[in-house]
Amino acid sequence: MTFTIVFLTVIIALIVSKTRAIVLRNNLDDISEKRLLITGGLLILFLITNVTLPYPESLYWFIGLGIVFTGIILSFNVLKKEYKRFLSLSTKSKIVNVLFYSLLIVVTNIYL
């Protein structure tokens, strides 16, 4: 259980730092910033409740996909800006980013 709490804390810190970096990098207005913070908060809340209240497999994917789609709808304009920034990166940076976030998602699904 200690490993799970430490791992969850690291993931939450990563989500918070990435959210903060996106807000500062894009100079978001108040509404977009609030929407992005709500999206990050929903994701953090989902991870915490997943650890404390284990869901059945079907409910886990239903809630998870619901949060992802809600987050996409809430912060679509920010996602467009970040996608354009991603496309302007070098090929090596693109590969590193894709591999890092894919690995993070896989490891999170394995351990949580």
Secondary structure, DSSP 8 states (H G I E B T S, - for coil): -HHHHHHHHHHHHHHHHHHHHHHHHHT--HHHHHHHHHHHHHHHHHHHHHHHS---HHHHHHHHHHHHHHHHHHTHHHHHHHHHHHHTS-HHHHHHHHHHHHHHHHHHHHH-
